[in-house]
């Protein structure tokens, strides 16, 4: 999984896969690792509000 911060905001990440792991990073936003599924275009972590956006053309991996 490749996480690439978007230029729009440091809390938005462009990703290549529909499944992403989030642990909130270091510091006060850290939390237990959770796996998030991107059903359409994006998902927001319920713990830290990080925003994961599926890169255009990505997410066609086998289930």
KALINJO-V618215 format. One record per residue. D_CENTER is the distance of its C-alpha to the mean C-alpha in Angstrom with 2 decimals. Layout:
D_CENTER + D_CENTER
//
This chain:
9.60 + 9.52 + 7.33 + 9.36 + 9.74 + 11.07 + 14.71 + 14.48 + 13.02 + 11.88 + 9.29 + 7.57 + 5.71 + 7.07 + 6.32 + 9.42 + 8.91 + 8.64 + 8.00 + 5.25 + 6.92 + 6.72 + 10.21 + 10.23 + 11.82 + 15.58 + 17.94 + 18.24 + 14.61 + 14.40 + 14.32 + 14.67 + 11.92 + 10.52 + 9.13 + 7.34 + 8.72 + 8.22 + 11.97 + 12.67 + 10.75 + 7.78 + 6.75 + 7.25 + 7.54 + 11.33 + 12.24 + 11.09 + 9.86 + 6.85 + 5.81 + 3.17 + 6.34 + 8.00 + 10.59 + 14.05 + 15.89 + 13.13 + 12.40 + 16.05 + 16.10 + 18.69 + 18.14
//
